[in-house]
Amino acid sequence: MKGKILLVALLVAAVLFVGCTKKAEQPTASLKVGMVTDAGTIDDKSFNQGTWEGIVRAANELKIENKYLKPTGTTVSDYVKEISNLYDAGYRFIVTPGFKFETAIFEAQTKYTDAKFVLIDGTPHAGDYKSVVGPNTVSIFFAEHESGFIAGVAAALQIKEGEMGFIGGMEIPPVQKFNWGFQQGVAYANQNYGTNIVMKPENVVYQGSFDNVAAGQQLAAKMFDKGVQAIFCAAGGVGVGAINEAKARATAGKKVWIIGVDVDQYAEGIYDGTNSIILTSAMKRIDVAAFDMIKAELEGKFPGGQTLIFDAKNDGVGIPANNPNLSPEVVAKVNEVFAKLKAGEITVSDQQGNLIK
Amino acid sequence: MNTLISIFPYAIGFTIPLLTAALGGLYSERSGVVNIALEGLMVIGSFVSAVIIHDLYPYLGSTSLWIGLLGAMIAGIAFSMLHAVASINLKANQVISGTAINMIAGALTVFLARTITGSGNIHIQMGFIPTDIPLLSKIPIIGPMFFTKTYATTWVMLAVLIISYFLLYKTPFGLRLRACGEHPQTADAAGVNVYTMRYIAVGISGALAGLAGAIILVTYSSEFNGNVAGLGFLALAALIFGQWKPLGILGSTFFFGFAATIANVSQVVPEFKNIPGFILKAFPYVVTLAALMIFSKSSQAPRAAGEPYDQGKR
């Protein structure tokens, strides 16, 4: 019996000492950047992937250490748990993508004052929507309406004449702003470049989820049946279904297009080895945002306590650099429009106004 | 009316995986083994076919789709054997072993998918392309309803349904299988090996459920994402709604498929605009609940379904 107690005491001591040595090792030279993923996988072709790509780029170029953790659920406590795990493992710079982290970051920024937090597409609050960006947190937003606008201009210029539609996921501000910006872009092209694109109210829909693939496929099929030539999808997994339908039709020789969202979705729309049904994509440069913040931290210029907007002016939104489905003339015109947007000659409203939905 | 006709092909596309899974459930339950593992087996099928097609498509093109379907069936059989051993030989509670498979399937496939591709999603390059049947698609009304934009898998599954009908009702094998689900002791006394029959039935059930998961992948979804959106459980409901009969299942699954499709596309169809979306979305489930309540008195459920067969019990 005595022997057993001794053994236990020894084990406890061993654990304690191991703990000590670990702590002593912690302050390493390079920055340790951690990320907690939102619902969905690290290669969701959206927020998680964009954020992670920025962090990986920083790891390659700026020599930081990086790691991501995927929470088991999508509740605040799941998020806080993973943030704590990262913190306990010595990660003092934590990036989280998506508005769902708002309350989790609010908790974390007060609990771990010596860590830095980057919240993309959201602002920390205690659950009451009263924004409190702590001195160790930076909150980043994107001008989705400008992204949608420029994609709308590009799509209208390329299609020239016909009908277009929009499929959104949930009816929430980032998705709505994409929609409204897109409509303004189409209208701008109609007015200034003589295109004739119609967007009927019935072809502007919010499916109501981000994961109903079957509904995405069926909605897109119905729109294409009614003569819609291009659909702008800001709908996550619902968009996957729409892309699938467009690929099937393109293979059968029909001319249909999808305008991608968040990241360059060209590769996802490839249907016969080289051709893709992705006309262009309304991008949010999430990777740029994540990378810039890490860089700022390394340079000692972390904009803690601020809310930053990534828009056309700082190249935070736009369409991909390469658009194989847009003709060179269209690309040239789009660049003109983008320059005007940058210079502030064109303003895009982020309100519904008299736009559809 | 034209709108209704034009959504028929999409409704059929949505119905087929549901029909396939429900048919799988039919074999199993008719032999006396409740199979609530349909959902999990569908996930397994979807995963295996996604891996196969993802890897083989660059070399084999659309042939890889058929290999993927076959692979899904084999994986479905393999996994259903776990259920079979537990519920036939070990006489475990069939609901519990089914639930276990549902849980294993979701966790295992996501784990493997993340290990293989680094993410929980597996994207396939291309699925089946819906095609119009020559001549038949030109028939007024019926043509656009049933013969346009059809998937190859739709015709395969309708053939399987007809074969199943004959197999279950017109052959000695079918009679024995049904006898095992109604009164296994009597079947045993008549010289039928109840264990073998139940193994075969659960195996067929696994093959069809796996196939159902794969059909979702190669028709409308094109991406494995760790679940099949609850279609396995919907298939169970359709099985009960269809009163454990092949043609009843055809009717009940098509009802679900059609109602779900209407709910999905209602937003872009002006005719449905005035009906709130949530009513359309809830409609099939409300009807199912009502139907289950009405039919529960005259239920045609196999009498021995859910009971492990014990030779010593008379």
Chai-1 contact restraints between the chains, C-beta under 6 A:
chainA,res_idxA,chainB,res_idxB,connection_type,confidence,min_distance_angstrom,max_distance_angstrom,comment,restraint_id
A,T41,B,S119,contact,1.0,0.0,6.0,A-B,restraint_1
A,T41,B,G120,contact,1.0,0.0,6.0,A-B,restraint_2
A,T41,B,N121,contact,1.0,0.0,6.0,A-B,restraint_3
A,I42,B,S119,contact,1.0,0.0,6.0,A-B,restraint_4
A,D43,B,S119,contact,1.0,0.0,6.0,A-B,restraint_5
A,E202,B,V268,contact,1.0,0.0,6.0,A-B,restraint_6
A,E202,B,P270,contact,1.0,0.0,6.0,A-B,restraint_7
A,V205,B,Q267,contact,1.0,0.0,6.0,A-B,restraint_8
A,V205,B,V268,contact,1.0,0.0,6.0,A-B,restraint_9
A,V213,B,S221,contact,1.0,0.0,6.0,A-B,restraint_10
A,A214,B,F14,contact,1.0,0.0,6.0,A-B,restraint_11
A,A214,B,Y220,contact,1.0,0.0,6.0,A-B,restraint_12
A,A215,B,N264,contact,1.0,0.0,6.0,A-B,restraint_13
A,Q217,B,Y220,contact,1.0,0.0,6.0,A-B,restraint_14
A,Q218,B,Y10,contact,1.0,0.0,6.0,A-B,restraint_15
A,Q218,B,T261,contact,1.0,0.0,6.0,A-B,restraint_16
A,Q218,B,N264,contact,1.0,0.0,6.0,A-B,restraint_17
A,Q218,B,V265,contact,1.0,0.0,6.0,A-B,restraint_18
A,L219,B,V265,contact,1.0,0.0,6.0,A-B,restraint_19
A,L219,B,V268,contact,1.0,0.0,6.0,A-B,restraint_20
A,A221,B,Y10,contact,1.0,0.0,6.0,A-B,restraint_21
A,K222,B,V265,contact,1.0,0.0,6.0,A-B,restraint_22
A,K222,B,V268,contact,1.0,0.0,6.0,A-B,restraint_23
A,M223,B,V268,contact,1.0,0.0,6.0,A-B,restraint_24
A,D225,B,S6,contact,1.0,0.0,6.0,A-B,restraint_25
A,V240,B,E223,contact,1.0,0.0,6.0,A-B,restraint_26
A,N244,B,S222,contact,1.0,0.0,6.0,A-B,restraint_27
A,A248,B,I129,contact,1.0,0.0,6.0,A-B,restraint_28
A,T251,B,I129,contact,1.0,0.0,6.0,A-B,restraint_29
A,A252,B,I129,contact,1.0,0.0,6.0,A-B,restraint_30
